[in-house]
Amino acid sequence: MRRDCSLVQLEDMLDRNLFIRISKSGIVNLMNVDSYKKGTINING
C-alpha cells in the first residue's frame, strides 16, 4: 500500500513538473514574440 501511495505522488510530481515546464516555455515564447514585434529578439534558451 505504501508503494502505491508513493507511486501516485511521483506521477503527480512528474505531471506538475511537465506542466511547469510547458508553461515556462510558453511564457518564454510569448516574450520572444513580444520582442520580435518590437524589432529585437532576446532568446534565453
Secondary structure as GFF3:
##gff-version 3
##sequence-region A 1 45
A	DSSP	alpha_helix	2	38	.	.	.	ID=ss1
###
